[in-house]
Amino acid sequence: MKTNIGINEADRKTVADQLAKLLADEFVLYTKTRNAHWNVEGADFHTMHLFFETQYQQLDIIVDSVAERMRKIGHYAPAKLALFLQLTHLTEQSGSKNDSMGFLNELLRDHESIIEVLRGIINPIAAKFNDVGTSDYLTGLMETHEEMAWMIRSHF
């Protein structure tokens, strides 16, 4: 059935394309956080293992919500790993050892990068593409990433 929510198809498509990139970023960050949870080593192993678990659980919810936002505006979410790697602006490669500080540094950079992307698309999505709902959703998501980044930053 045709999606009729007061936003024309071209604008919904443009917003969906932005959400697809965001979904890819979120999925890559989720995977990197899982990697940190699984592979962290060191004297702080147990504490950091639990910390990374909390973070990947939050990201799992985010991944699902971004995909569902795409569906709400009438588009399908990408769901192929190869496509995520094409769409993301993050890198899946880790240059760190398996210590908590290396993982924290890398994950913090990724959260901050996603925050910057979100800041850049929130207003245009509302003003140019008439999608205040997605803009509002992205504002909340940005605040969630700011909190997650703060939690990571507090380890330094």
C-alpha angles and dihedrals in degrees: 000000000000117000109239109179102135096269119103120242095250092054093045089051092052091049091046090053090054090048091050090057090047091049089053091050092049093048093049091048090048090052092047090050090050088051090054090049093050099041110031114127135184144073090306093051099123096045093046093043088058093042093053089047090057090049097048090048089056090048092050089059090046093051090053094046094051091051090048091050088057090052092048090059092047105263136110122247119236111247107178123103093219090053092049089055090051093048101042124091090202125089122236092207118102120208094186134096117244093270123120096243092054092050092044092052093051096044092047091054090051094049091049091048091053090048090055092049091049092049089054097052105035098082098039091051090056099037105032101030099033093233106132091159094061091041090054091046091051091049090057091045091052089053090051091053090047089055093046090049090049090053090052094043090053089069091067 
